[in-house]
Amino acid sequence: MKKPTFPGILLFLFVLSSIATGFGQTEQNILGKWTLLPDKSSSIGLYKSLNVEIQQKGDKLTIIQQWGRGRSYTDTLMIQVNGKGKTIPVTNRVFPTNVFMGLSMPVGTSKKVKAEWEGENNVLRVIEKYQIHGSQGFAPIIDTHMYQLSKTKELLEYSISRSTRENIPLKYVLKRANTRNAYYMKFNNGWTIEGNLPEKAFLISLQGIANLAGPKLYFIYPENYPFTYTKSVFEFYRDQRYYTFTELKSPEQALARLKQNAKGYVVWDKSVRTSLIVAYTVAGLEQAVVVSEELIPMVKKAGLKPVEDFRGKFTGQSDAQIYQWAYDQYWDRCSRDFIIWLGGPHGNVVEPGIADWGIYKKAFFNDLSTLPSDKEEYALSNKLLSQMNPHSMVMGWHSYKKDKERDHVTLTSHYGLRVEGLQTLPNISFSNQVPVTPGYQFKNNHKAVPGKKYKADKKVYIAVVQTDGIGLGAWLKPGRGEIPYTWKVGMNFTWLAPAMLEYFYKGRTPNDFFVGNLSGPGYMYPKAVPPELLPPLIKMADTMMKQLDLNVFAIMDYSEGATVEGNTELTEDVVDAYFKYMPDAIGFLNGYAPAFTFAVKNKRPLISYDYYLAPEPSEAAAANDLKELANINVRLPYFLLMHVRQTSDMVRVKNILDKLGPDFEVVPLDIFLKMAGQNPTFKEHFLKK
């Protein structure tokens, strides 16, 4: 078993800090080429578009405006920026901001123009005085053109104020030309081998390869896809991160536009499902798209050459044999920081949403069992994980056919590795390269005032926590914002998909509160982590907590069995480690279903869930469950922590809580924990071994 080195931990923290504070330097002046963001700008009428180029040499300035594309008008201004002015002849009658107004520039006349910098050369003011020709003849007009960078320094804000236009300047917002241009495609349902999988499997491999050159290809998944946010995040990237997207309609079109980084193709065998998973390993190592037999003519027509052909190669072999062959062939060239479990549904279904990221990172793909009784597959799983770098990422998900979530995470935790699921996780090779808005800082909705004492009344206090992270299922469902609600943040998205995390933070309501998740800097089981490996992992998670302005952390451990029959409690040593290495956390949550461990140290509580709201109970039945818990836990105040399955929406939850009566109060989680820490009525309990 590999142990983490102290320099390795420092390197991780340095990289994390660097990502949070900046994503590379960009030019912070108005010089250069700019192109219009139409949705953020005044209408231009006929021309629709505007490109601006600003050049400077000494005090000589050149401004080139191109209105429109094919049918276009170009205006070039060359002037000294000294405030003295210059007389320029009018040579074209076009009035470009709106050619549908009955106004004409009088050819043969001239206009007086002067330009000057304002501030520290960050704002350019250009003033033009001229005659305009209307239906009643000539009229004097003064234009004031202002060019300046936006507050984030990412955009050019260009405005035109005219003496004849009442206090409503024309405003144009432009991004730097030839930047943040990307393609997108809409996916339909269907992931079967006989159906739509081959096409999607190809496109996702193309995505991983195309995005090696930058964020180039994004997929909008169907509304019923497990990660429901792909359309909303797409709109966020377009509207607030200023990406210009062009839709692609077919695999052929996508390949024609994005084949530059593809160096070949690998053929998988539709009669041997596992061959697709191995093909994804090859795709990352060789920059090859994956195709089934019927797609070969398409990639040949595009000029791609075969890299590997798995048709018939694995017939009759077990998964253990196939993956052992893949290990022998490819493992030495694969990443030791990322490994992909392409599990989930089995049979004739594969859902390879995470495959673009695995290709992008040259990861080894598999869906091996981590169940000890599956001796051959377990042994190979163990070998793979033992050879990963300390704190590396195990991404994707276990196979629903072969083992359980708890088997998978227990084994990864044994090596101090970090799980980030699911196999359906989409667009990470794109989102990983989209930075947060310059200067943006993650801010949580803290309700509890530091240092304030919170005295609880004689009643039942309830805090509601959503299962399974922000974006999996519930975020876009009805009712969000109506009651205090807690969401678990996938903290690795700080570096894995930072702007996507910004989307969630910016979209929160005052009633949405975020907590760190789950057990470490990624999903792990602390009881399964060797004791010497646990403190560095908790410290890493604490660093992420600070990056995201979080002060509550969620723990879960199923390393000793199932939700109900197993032992999900925590030992005192494990609890002490969280209290020690997360000194600024105001409290901790524990479990998924009820987990029974409770503690309080220096008025900081660790509270396990007392109720899990499954999808099945009626609203009345769930309300009666909560009332019965209150009838059993009669010492008031009673602090009832409630975990809600992500398949529920907030309307259902509110309807349940509204049935409880005046002796119950739903409060924000941080206030709940403050009150519980200062007025503990639960009995301290740890797992005894």
C-alpha positions as CSV (number, residue, x, y, z in Angstrom):
1,M,0.0,0.0,0.0
2,K,1.4,3.4,-1.0
3,K,1.5,6.1,1.6
4,P,1.2,9.8,0.9
5,T,4.3,11.9,1.1
6,F,4.2,15.3,2.8
7,P,5.6,17.1,-0.3
8,G,2.8,15.5,-2.3
9,I,0.2,17.0,0.0
10,L,1.8,20.4,-0.2
11,L,1.8,20.2,-4.0
12,F,-1.9,19.4,-4.0
13,L,-2.7,22.3,-1.7
14,F,-0.6,24.7,-3.8
15,V,-2.4,23.6,-7.0
16,L,-5.8,23.9,-5.3
17,S,-4.9,27.4,-4.1
18,S,-3.6,28.4,-7.5
19,I,-6.9,27.3,-9.2
20,A,-8.9,29.3,-6.7
21,T,-7.0,32.5,-7.1
22,G,-6.6,32.7,-10.9
23,F,-6.7,30.9,-14.1
24,G,-3.9,32.5,-16.0
25,Q,-3.3,36.1,-16.9
26,T,-5.2,37.8,-19.7
27,E,-4.5,41.2,-21.3
28,Q,-6.0,43.8,-19.1
29,N,-6.4,46.6,-21.7
30,I,-8.7,47.4,-24.5
31,L,-6.2,46.8,-27.3
32,G,-6.8,43.8,-29.6
33,K,-9.7,42.3,-31.5
34,W,-13.2,42.0,-30.1
35,T,-16.4,40.4,-31.2
36,L,-20.0,41.2,-30.2
37,L,-22.1,39.3,-27.7
38,P,-25.5,40.1,-29.3
39,D,-27.6,39.0,-26.3
40,K,-25.9,41.5,-24.1
41,S,-25.9,44.4,-26.6
42,S,-28.2,46.9,-28.2
43,S,-29.9,45.7,-31.4
44,I,-27.9,46.5,-34.6
45,G,-30.7,45.9,-37.1
46,L,-29.5,44.8,-40.6
47,Y,-25.9,44.1,-39.7
48,K,-26.6,42.1,-36.5
49,S,-22.9,41.8,-35.6
50,L,-20.0,44.1,-34.7
51,N,-16.2,43.4,-34.6
52,V,-13.9,46.0,-33.1
53,E,-10.1,46.1,-33.4
54,I,-8.1,48.7,-31.4
55,Q,-4.4,49.1,-32.2
56,Q,-1.9,51.5,-30.7
57,K,1.6,52.6,-31.6
58,G,2.9,55.4,-29.5
59,D,0.1,58.0,-29.2
60,K,-1.3,56.9,-32.6
61,L,-4.5,54.9,-32.3
62,T,-6.3,52.9,-34.9
63,I,-9.9,51.8,-34.4
64,I,-11.5,49.5,-36.9
65,Q,-15.2,48.8,-36.7
66,Q,-16.8,46.1,-38.9
67,W,-20.6,46.1,-38.8
68,G,-22.0,42.9,-40.2
69,R,-20.2,40.0,-41.9
70,G,-21.0,39.2,-45.5
71,R,-23.1,42.3,-46.0
72,S,-21.0,44.7,-44.0
73,Y,-19.7,48.2,-43.4
74,T,-16.2,48.9,-42.2
75,D,-15.1,52.2,-40.6
76,T,-11.5,52.8,-39.8
77,L,-10.4,55.7,-37.6
78,M,-6.7,56.7,-37.3
79,I,-6.0,59.4,-34.7
80,Q,-3.6,60.6,-32.1
81,V,-4.8,60.2,-28.5
82,N,-3.9,63.7,-27.3
83,G,-7.2,65.5,-27.0
84,K,-6.3,67.9,-29.8
85,G,-8.7,66.5,-32.5
86,K,-8.5,65.9,-36.2
87,T,-10.7,66.6,-39.2
88,I,-11.7,63.5,-41.1
89,P,-13.6,63.4,-44.5
90,V,-16.9,61.6,-44.7
91,T,-16.6,59.1,-47.6
92,N,-19.6,56.8,-47.0
93,R,-23.2,57.7,-46.3
94,V,-24.0,54.6,-44.1
95,F,-25.2,55.3,-40.6
96,P,-24.3,51.8,-39.2
97,T,-25.9,51.6,-35.8
98,N,-29.3,51.5,-37.4
99,V,-29.6,51.6,-41.2
100,F,-33.4,51.5,-40.9
101,M,-33.4,55.1,-39.5
102,G,-33.8,57.7,-42.2
103,L,-30.3,59.2,-41.5
104,S,-27.4,59.5,-43.9
105,M,-23.8,60.7,-43.5
106,P,-23.3,63.5,-46.0
107,V,-20.4,62.3,-48.3
108,G,-18.1,65.2,-49.1
109,T,-18.4,66.8,-45.7
110,S,-16.1,66.2,-42.8
111,K,-16.3,65.5,-39.1
112,K,-14.1,66.6,-36.2
113,V,-12.8,63.8,-34.0
114,K,-10.7,63.8,-30.9
115,A,-9.6,61.0,-28.6
116,E,-8.2,60.9,-25.1
117,W,-7.6,58.3,-22.4
118,E,-9.3,58.6,-19.0
119,G,-8.1,57.2,-15.7
120,E,-5.0,55.1,-16.0
121,N,-5.4,54.5,-19.8
122,N,-8.3,52.1,-19.0
123,V,-11.0,54.1,-20.7
124,L,-10.9,55.6,-24.2
125,R,-13.2,58.5,-25.0
126,V,-13.7,59.4,-28.7
127,I,-15.8,62.5,-29.5
128,E,-17.2,63.1,-33.0
129,K,-18.9,66.3,-34.2
130,Y,-20.6,66.3,-37.6
131,Q,-23.7,67.0,-39.6
132,I,-26.3,64.3,-40.2
133,H,-28.7,64.4,-43.1
134,G,-32.4,63.6,-42.4
135,S,-35.6,64.1,-44.3
136,Q,-35.6,67.8,-43.3
137,G,-32.0,68.5,-44.3
138,F,-28.9,68.8,-42.1
139,A,-28.7,68.7,-38.3
140,P,-25.7,69.0,-36.0
141,I,-24.8,66.0,-33.9
142,I,-22.2,65.0,-31.3
143,D,-21.3,61.4,-30.6
144,T,-19.4,60.3,-27.6
145,H,-17.9,56.8,-27.9
146,M,-16.6,55.2,-24.7
147,Y,-14.5,52.0,-24.8
148,Q,-13.6,50.4,-21.5
149,L,-13.0,47.0,-19.9
150,S,-15.7,45.4,-17.8
151,K,-15.1,45.0,-14.1
152,T,-13.9,41.5,-14.5
153,K,-11.5,42.7,-17.3
154,E,-12.9,40.0,-19.6
155,L,-15.1,42.1,-21.9
156,L,-15.0,45.3,-23.8
157,E,-17.9,47.6,-23.0
158,Y,-18.6,50.1,-25.8
159,S,-21.2,52.8,-25.6
160,I,-22.4,55.5,-28.0
161,S,-24.1,58.6,-26.5
162,R,-25.6,61.0,-29.1
163,S,-26.6,64.5,-28.4
164,T,-29.8,63.8,-30.3
165,R,-30.7,60.6,-28.3
166,E,-32.3,61.2,-24.9
167,N,-30.2,59.6,-22.1
168,I,-30.3,56.2,-23.7
169,P,-26.9,55.4,-25.0
170,L,-26.4,52.5,-27.3
171,K,-24.4,49.8,-25.5
172,Y,-22.4,47.0,-27.0
173,V,-20.6,44.2,-25.1
174,L,-17.8,42.4,-26.8
175,K,-15.5,39.5,-25.9
176,R,-12.0,39.0,-27.3
177,A,-12.2,37.7,-30.9
178,N,-11.6,34.0,-31.5
179,T,-12.0,33.0,-27.9
180,R,-14.6,30.9,-26.1
181,N,-16.1,29.5,-29.3
182,A,-17.4,26.0,-28.9
183,Y,-19.9,23.5,-30.3
184,Y,-22.7,21.7,-28.6
185,M,-25.0,18.8,-29.4
186,K,-28.3,17.6,-27.9
187,F,-28.5,14.0,-26.8
188,N,-31.7,11.9,-26.8
189,N,-32.5,9.0,-24.6
190,G,-31.2,5.5,-25.2
191,W,-28.0,3.8,-24.1
192,T,-28.5,0.3,-25.4
193,I,-26.0,-1.5,-27.6
194,E,-28.6,-2.3,-30.2
195,G,-29.9,1.3,-30.1
196,N,-28.3,4.7,-29.7
197,L,-25.2,3.7,-27.6
198,P,-22.7,3.3,-30.5
199,E,-23.4,6.8,-31.8
200,K,-23.2,8.3,-28.3
201,A,-20.1,6.2,-27.4
202,F,-18.4,7.6,-30.5
203,L,-19.4,11.2,-29.7
204,I,-18.3,11.1,-26.1
205,S,-14.9,9.8,-27.2
206,L,-14.7,12.6,-29.8
207,Q,-15.5,15.0,-27.0
208,G,-12.6,13.9,-24.8
209,I,-10.2,14.2,-27.8
210,A,-11.5,17.5,-29.1
211,N,-11.4,19.1,-25.7
212,L,-7.6,18.5,-25.5
213,A,-7.4,21.7,-27.6
214,G,-9.6,23.6,-25.1
215,P,-13.3,23.5,-24.2
216,K,-14.7,22.7,-27.7
217,L,-17.6,20.3,-27.4
218,Y,-20.5,20.2,-24.8
219,F,-23.5,17.9,-24.7
220,I,-26.9,18.8,-23.5
221,Y,-28.4,15.6,-22.0
222,P,-32.1,14.8,-21.8
223,E,-34.2,16.2,-19.0
224,N,-34.5,12.8,-17.3
225,Y,-30.8,12.2,-17.3
226,P,-29.4,11.7,-13.7
227,F,-27.5,15.0,-13.8
228,T,-30.4,17.4,-14.7
229,Y,-28.4,20.5,-15.0
230,T,-26.6,20.2,-18.4
231,K,-28.9,22.6,-20.1
232,S,-28.9,25.2,-17.3
233,V,-25.1,25.0,-17.0
234,F,-24.9,25.4,-20.8
235,E,-26.9,28.6,-20.6
236,F,-24.6,29.8,-17.7
237,Y,-21.5,29.2,-19.8
238,R,-23.2,31.1,-22.7
239,D,-24.6,34.0,-20.8
240,Q,-22.2,34.5,-17.9
241,R,-18.9,32.9,-19.1
242,Y,-19.4,34.3,-22.6
243,Y,-19.1,31.1,-24.7
244,T,-20.4,31.3,-28.3
245,F,-21.9,27.9,-29.1
246,T,-22.7,26.5,-32.5
247,E,-25.0,23.5,-32.7
248,L,-23.9,20.3,-34.4
249,K,-26.6,18.0,-35.8
250,S,-24.9,14.7,-36.6
251,P,-21.9,12.5,-35.8
252,E,-20.6,13.2,-39.3
253,Q,-20.8,16.9,-38.8
254,A,-19.2,16.7,-35.4
255,L,-16.3,14.6,-36.8
256,A,-15.8,17.0,-39.7
257,R,-15.5,20.0,-37.4
258,L,-13.6,18.4,-34.5
259,K,-11.3,15.7,-36.0
260,Q,-8.1,17.8,-35.7
261,N,-6.9,16.1,-32.6
262,A,-8.0,12.6,-33.6
263,K,-5.2,10.4,-34.6
264,G,-7.2,7.3,-35.5
265,Y,-10.0,5.0,-34.4
266,V,-10.5,1.9,-32.3
267,V,-13.2,-0.6,-33.1
268,W,-15.2,-2.3,-30.3
269,D,-17.1,-5.5,-30.5
270,K,-20.9,-5.1,-29.9
271,S,-21.1,-8.8,-29.0
272,V,-18.6,-8.3,-26.1
273,R,-19.7,-5.3,-24.0
274,T,-16.4,-5.1,-22.1
275,S,-14.6,-4.3,-25.3
276,L,-16.1,-0.8,-25.4
277,I,-14.6,-0.1,-21.9
278,V,-11.2,-1.3,-23.0
279,A,-11.6,0.8,-26.2
280,Y,-11.9,3.9,-24.1
281,T,-8.5,3.2,-22.5
282,V,-7.0,3.0,-26.0
283,A,-8.9,6.2,-27.0
284,G,-7.2,8.2,-24.3
285,L,-3.7,6.8,-25.0
286,E,-3.8,7.0,-28.8
287,Q,-6.2,10.0,-29.2
288,A,-8.5,7.7,-31.1
289,V,-12.3,7.8,-31.4
290,V,-14.2,4.6,-30.6
291,V,-16.5,3.1,-33.2
292,S,-18.6,0.0,-33.7
293,E,-18.4,-1.7,-37.0
294,E,-21.2,0.2,-38.7
295,L,-19.4,3.5,-38.0
296,I,-16.1,2.5,-39.7
297,P,-17.0,4.0,-43.1
298,M,-17.7,7.4,-41.5
299,V,-14.2,7.6,-39.8
300,K,-12.5,6.2,-42.9
301,K,-14.1,8.9,-45.0
302,A,-12.8,11.5,-42.5
303,G,-9.3,10.2,-43.1
304,L,-8.7,8.4,-39.8
305,K,-6.6,5.3,-39.6
306,P,-7.3,2.2,-37.5
307,V,-5.4,2.0,-34.2
308,E,-6.9,-1.2,-32.7
309,D,-9.7,-3.6,-33.7
310,F,-11.3,-5.7,-30.9
311,R,-13.8,-7.5,-33.1
312,G,-13.6,-11.2,-32.2
313,K,-10.6,-10.6,-29.9
314,F,-12.3,-11.2,-26.6
315,T,-14.9,-13.7,-27.6
316,G,-15.5,-16.3,-24.9
317,Q,-13.3,-14.5,-22.4
318,S,-14.2,-13.4,-18.9
319,D,-14.0,-9.8,-17.7
320,A,-11.1,-10.8,-15.5
321,Q,-9.2,-12.1,-18.5
322,I,-10.0,-9.1,-20.7
323,Y,-9.0,-6.6,-18.1
324,Q,-5.8,-8.5,-17.3
325,W,-4.9,-8.3,-21.0
326,A,-5.7,-4.6,-21.0
327,Y,-3.6,-4.2,-17.9
328,D,-0.6,-6.0,-19.5
329,Q,-1.0,-3.9,-22.7
330,Y,-1.8,-0.4,-21.5
331,W,-1.4,0.1,-17.7
332,D,2.2,1.4,-17.8
333,R,1.1,4.3,-20.0
334,C,-2.1,5.2,-18.1
335,S,-2.5,8.0,-15.5
336,R,-1.8,7.2,-11.9
337,D,-3.9,10.2,-10.7
338,F,-7.2,9.2,-12.3
339,I,-8.8,5.8,-12.9
340,I,-12.3,5.2,-14.3
341,W,-14.8,2.6,-13.2
342,L,-17.3,2.6,-16.1
343,G,-19.9,0.7,-14.2
344,G,-23.6,1.4,-13.5
345,P,-26.2,-0.6,-15.4
346,H,-25.0,-3.8,-17.1
347,G,-26.3,-6.1,-19.8
348,N,-27.0,-4.3,-23.1
349,V,-26.7,-0.8,-21.5
350,V,-23.6,1.4,-21.0
351,E,-23.9,5.0,-19.8
352,P,-20.4,6.4,-20.5
353,G,-20.9,10.1,-19.5
354,I,-17.6,10.2,-17.7
355,A,-15.6,8.7,-20.5
356,D,-14.7,12.0,-22.1
357,W,-12.8,12.9,-18.9
358,G,-11.1,9.5,-18.7
359,I,-9.9,9.9,-22.3
360,Y,-8.8,13.5,-21.6
361,K,-6.7,12.3,-18.6
362,K,-5.5,9.0,-20.2
363,A,-7.1,7.0,-17.5
364,F,-7.4,3.2,-17.3
365,F,-11.1,2.1,-17.8
366,N,-12.7,-0.9,-16.2
367,D,-15.8,-2.1,-14.3
368,L,-14.1,-4.8,-12.2
369,S,-15.8,-6.2,-9.1
370,T,-14.6,-5.1,-5.7
371,L,-16.5,-7.9,-3.9
372,P,-13.9,-10.2,-2.2
373,S,-15.7,-13.3,-3.2
374,D,-15.2,-12.4,-6.9
375,K,-11.6,-13.5,-6.4
376,E,-10.1,-12.9,-9.9
377,E,-11.7,-9.5,-10.5
378,Y,-11.2,-8.4,-6.9
379,A,-7.5,-9.3,-7.1
380,L,-7.0,-7.2,-10.2
381,S,-9.1,-4.3,-8.7
382,N,-6.8,-4.4,-5.6
383,K,-3.7,-4.4,-7.8
384,L,-4.9,-1.4,-9.8
385,L,-5.8,0.7,-6.8
386,S,-2.6,-0.2,-4.9
387,Q,-0.6,1.2,-7.8
388,M,-2.4,4.6,-7.9
389,N,-0.7,7.7,-6.6
390,P,-1.6,8.9,-3.1
391,H,-4.9,10.7,-2.9
392,S,-5.7,10.0,-6.6
393,M,-9.2,10.0,-8.0
394,V,-11.4,7.0,-8.6
395,M,-14.1,8.3,-10.9
396,G,-17.2,6.7,-12.5
397,W,-19.1,4.1,-10.5
398,H,-19.2,0.5,-9.6
399,S,-21.0,-2.1,-11.6
400,Y,-24.6,-2.7,-10.4
401,K,-24.3,-6.3,-11.5
402,K,-21.1,-7.2,-9.8
403,D,-20.8,-5.5,-6.4
404,K,-22.3,-2.8,-4.1
405,E,-21.4,0.8,-3.6
406,R,-20.1,-0.1,-0.1
407,D,-17.7,-2.7,-1.5
408,H,-16.3,-0.3,-4.0
409,V,-15.8,2.6,-1.6
410,T,-14.4,0.4,1.1
411,L,-11.6,-0.9,-1.1
412,T,-10.8,2.6,-2.5
413,S,-10.7,4.0,1.0
414,H,-8.3,1.3,2.1
415,Y,-5.7,3.0,-0.1
416,G,-6.7,6.5,0.9
417,L,-8.1,7.2,-2.6
418,R,-11.1,9.5,-3.4
419,V,-14.2,8.5,-5.2
420,E,-16.1,11.0,-7.4
421,G,-19.2,9.5,-9.0
422,L,-21.1,8.7,-11.2
423,Q,-20.4,7.0,-14.5
424,T,-23.0,9.4,-15.9
425,L,-21.1,12.5,-14.8
426,P,-21.2,14.6,-18.0
427,N,-19.0,17.2,-19.8
428,I,-16.1,17.3,-17.3
429,S,-13.4,17.6,-20.0
430,F,-15.2,20.8,-21.0
431,S,-16.2,22.1,-17.6
432,N,-12.7,21.5,-16.2
433,Q,-11.4,24.2,-18.5
434,V,-14.0,26.9,-17.8
435,P,-12.7,29.2,-15.1
436,V,-14.7,31.1,-12.6
437,T,-15.4,34.7,-13.2
438,P,-12.2,36.6,-12.4
439,G,-12.3,37.8,-8.8
440,Y,-15.2,35.5,-8.0
441,Q,-15.2,34.1,-4.4
442,F,-17.5,31.4,-3.2
443,K,-19.8,32.6,-0.5
444,N,-22.3,30.5,1.4
445,N,-25.5,31.6,3.0
446,H,-24.5,31.6,6.7
447,K,-27.3,32.4,9.0
448,A,-25.6,31.7,12.3
449,V,-23.7,34.7,13.7
450,P,-20.2,33.8,15.0
451,G,-19.9,34.2,18.7
452,K,-23.7,34.5,19.3
453,K,-25.4,32.2,21.8
454,Y,-28.5,30.4,20.5
455,K,-31.0,29.4,23.2
456,A,-33.4,26.7,22.0
457,D,-37.0,26.7,23.0
458,K,-38.9,23.6,24.2
459,K,-39.8,22.3,20.8
460,V,-38.6,20.0,18.0
461,Y,-36.1,21.5,15.6
462,I,-35.7,20.0,12.2
463,A,-33.0,20.6,9.7
464,V,-33.4,19.2,6.2
465,V,-30.4,17.9,4.2
466,Q,-30.6,16.8,0.5
467,T,-28.9,13.5,-0.4
468,D,-26.3,13.0,-3.1
469,G,-24.9,16.4,-3.9
470,I,-26.2,19.5,-5.5
471,G,-26.8,18.6,-9.1
472,L,-28.0,15.0,-8.9
473,G,-31.7,15.2,-9.3
474,A,-33.3,17.9,-7.1
475,W,-31.7,21.3,-7.6
476,L,-34.0,22.3,-10.5
477,K,-37.2,20.8,-9.1
478,P,-40.1,22.9,-7.8
479,G,-40.1,24.6,-4.4
480,R,-36.5,25.4,-3.9
481,G,-36.1,28.5,-1.7
482,E,-39.4,28.1,0.2
483,I,-37.9,26.5,3.3
484,P,-34.4,26.3,4.8
485,Y,-32.6,23.6,2.8
486,T,-29.2,22.1,2.9
487,W,-27.2,20.8,-0.1
488,K,-24.1,18.7,-0.2
489,V,-21.3,20.2,-2.3
490,G,-19.0,17.9,-4.3
491,M,-15.9,19.8,-3.1
492,N,-13.6,18.4,-5.9
493,F,-15.5,20.6,-8.3
494,T,-13.5,23.5,-6.9
495,W,-10.8,22.3,-9.4
496,L,-12.7,19.7,-11.4
497,A,-15.4,22.0,-12.8
498,P,-15.0,25.4,-11.1
499,A,-17.4,27.5,-13.2
500,M,-20.1,24.8,-12.9
501,L,-19.8,25.2,-9.1
502,E,-20.1,29.0,-9.6
503,Y,-23.3,28.3,-11.4
504,F,-24.7,26.6,-8.3
505,Y,-23.5,29.2,-5.9
506,K,-24.9,32.1,-8.0
507,G,-28.2,30.2,-8.4
508,R,-28.8,29.6,-4.7
509,T,-31.7,31.3,-2.9
510,P,-31.3,32.8,0.6
511,N,-32.7,29.5,2.0
512,D,-30.1,27.3,0.3
513,F,-27.1,26.3,2.5
514,F,-24.1,24.3,1.4
515,V,-22.1,21.8,3.4
516,G,-18.9,19.8,2.6
517,N,-19.2,16.3,1.4
518,L,-18.5,13.3,1.8
519,S,-16.2,12.1,4.5
520,G,-13.1,13.6,2.9
521,P,-11.8,15.4,-0.2
522,G,-14.0,13.0,-2.2
523,Y,-16.2,10.1,-1.2
524,M,-14.5,7.7,1.3
525,Y,-15.2,5.7,4.4
526,P,-13.1,6.9,7.3
527,K,-13.2,3.6,9.2
528,A,-11.7,1.9,6.1
529,V,-8.9,4.4,5.7
530,P,-5.7,3.3,7.5
531,P,-5.3,5.6,10.6
532,E,-2.1,7.1,9.4
533,L,-3.8,8.2,6.1
534,L,-6.9,9.8,7.6
535,P,-5.4,13.1,9.0
536,P,-3.9,14.2,5.6
537,L,-7.2,13.5,3.9
538,I,-9.2,15.4,6.4
539,K,-6.8,18.3,6.2
540,M,-7.2,18.4,2.4
541,A,-11.0,18.4,2.8
542,D,-10.6,21.3,5.3
543,T,-8.7,23.3,2.8
544,M,-11.5,22.7,0.2
545,M,-14.0,23.8,2.9
546,K,-12.3,27.1,3.3
547,Q,-12.1,27.6,-0.5
548,L,-15.9,27.1,-0.7
549,D,-16.8,29.1,2.5
550,L,-18.2,25.9,4.1
551,N,-18.3,25.3,7.9
552,V,-20.3,22.1,8.2
553,F,-19.1,18.7,7.0
554,A,-20.9,15.5,6.1
555,I,-19.6,12.0,7.0
556,M,-20.8,8.6,5.9
557,D,-19.4,5.2,6.5
558,Y,-20.8,1.9,5.1
559,S,-17.5,0.0,5.3
560,E,-19.1,-2.5,7.8
561,G,-22.3,-3.4,6.0
562,A,-25.5,-2.2,4.5
563,T,-27.7,0.8,5.3
564,V,-29.8,-0.9,8.0
565,E,-28.2,-4.3,8.7
566,G,-24.6,-3.0,8.8
567,N,-22.8,-1.0,11.3
568,T,-22.8,2.7,10.1
569,E,-21.7,4.2,13.4
570,L,-18.3,6.0,13.9
571,T,-15.6,5.2,16.4
572,E,-14.5,7.9,18.9
573,D,-11.1,7.9,17.2
574,V,-12.6,8.8,13.8
575,V,-14.8,11.4,15.3
576,D,-11.9,13.0,17.2
577,A,-9.9,13.2,13.9
578,Y,-12.6,15.3,12.3
579,F,-12.9,17.6,15.3
580,K,-9.1,18.0,15.4
581,Y,-8.3,18.5,11.7
582,M,-11.4,20.6,10.9
583,P,-11.0,23.1,13.7
584,D,-13.2,25.8,12.0
585,A,-16.2,23.5,11.4
586,I,-19.2,24.4,13.5
587,G,-20.5,20.9,13.3
588,F,-20.7,17.6,11.5
589,L,-23.4,15.4,10.0
590,N,-23.3,11.7,9.9
591,G,-24.9,8.9,8.0
592,Y,-27.3,8.4,5.1
593,A,-30.1,6.5,6.8
594,P,-30.0,6.8,10.6
595,A,-26.5,6.2,11.9
596,F,-26.7,6.6,15.7
597,T,-23.4,8.3,16.5
598,F,-23.6,11.6,18.5
599,A,-21.0,13.8,20.0
600,V,-20.3,17.4,21.1
601,K,-16.9,19.0,21.7
602,N,-16.5,22.6,22.7
603,K,-20.1,23.2,21.7
604,R,-19.5,21.8,18.2
605,P,-21.9,18.8,17.6
606,L,-21.7,15.7,15.5
607,I,-25.3,14.7,14.8
608,S,-26.5,11.6,12.9
609,Y,-29.6,11.5,10.9
610,D,-32.7,10.5,12.8
611,Y,-34.9,10.3,9.7
612,Y,-34.4,9.3,6.1
613,L,-37.2,10.4,3.7
614,A,-37.5,7.7,1.2
615,P,-39.5,8.2,-2.0
616,E,-42.3,5.8,-1.1
617,P,-44.1,7.1,2.0
618,S,-47.1,9.4,1.5
619,E,-46.8,12.9,2.9
620,A,-49.2,11.9,5.8
621,A,-47.2,8.8,6.6
622,A,-43.9,10.7,6.6
623,A,-45.4,13.4,8.9
624,N,-46.6,10.7,11.3
625,D,-43.1,9.2,11.3
626,L,-41.7,12.5,12.4
627,K,-44.3,13.0,15.1
628,E,-43.6,9.5,16.4
629,L,-39.9,10.3,16.7
630,A,-40.9,13.4,18.7
631,N,-43.1,11.2,21.0
632,I,-40.1,9.0,21.7
633,N,-37.5,11.7,22.1
634,V,-39.5,13.7,24.6
635,R,-36.6,15.7,26.1
636,L,-36.9,19.1,24.6
637,P,-35.4,20.7,22.6
638,Y,-35.1,17.7,20.3
639,F,-32.8,18.1,17.3
640,L,-34.1,16.0,14.4
641,L,-31.8,15.8,11.5
642,M,-33.7,14.7,8.3
643,H,-32.1,13.3,5.2
644,V,-34.1,13.6,2.0
645,R,-33.7,11.3,-1.0
646,Q,-32.9,13.4,-4.1
647,T,-35.9,12.0,-6.0
648,S,-38.2,14.1,-3.7
649,D,-38.7,17.8,-4.5
650,M,-39.0,20.6,-2.0
651,V,-42.8,20.9,-2.5
652,R,-43.3,17.4,-1.1
653,V,-40.9,18.1,1.8
654,K,-42.7,21.3,2.7
655,N,-46.1,19.7,2.5
656,I,-44.8,17.0,5.0
657,L,-43.4,19.6,7.4
658,D,-46.5,21.8,7.2
659,K,-48.5,18.9,8.7
660,L,-46.4,18.8,11.9
661,G,-47.9,21.7,13.9
662,P,-46.5,24.5,16.1
663,D,-44.3,22.3,18.3
664,F,-42.0,21.7,15.3
665,E,-39.8,24.3,13.7
666,V,-37.7,24.0,10.5
667,V,-34.5,26.0,10.9
668,P,-31.3,26.6,8.8
669,L,-28.7,23.9,9.4
670,D,-26.0,26.2,10.9
671,I,-28.5,27.6,13.5
672,F,-29.7,24.0,14.2
673,L,-26.1,23.0,14.9
674,K,-25.3,26.0,17.0
675,M,-28.4,25.4,19.1
676,A,-27.6,21.7,19.4
677,G,-24.0,22.4,20.4
678,Q,-25.1,24.8,23.1
679,N,-28.2,22.9,24.3
680,P,-27.3,19.2,23.7
681,T,-30.1,16.8,24.6
682,F,-28.8,13.9,22.6
683,K,-26.7,11.2,24.4
684,E,-23.1,10.9,23.2
685,H,-22.6,7.6,21.5
686,F,-19.7,6.0,19.6
687,L,-19.1,2.6,18.0
688,K,-17.2,0.5,20.5
689,K,-14.7,-2.0,19.2
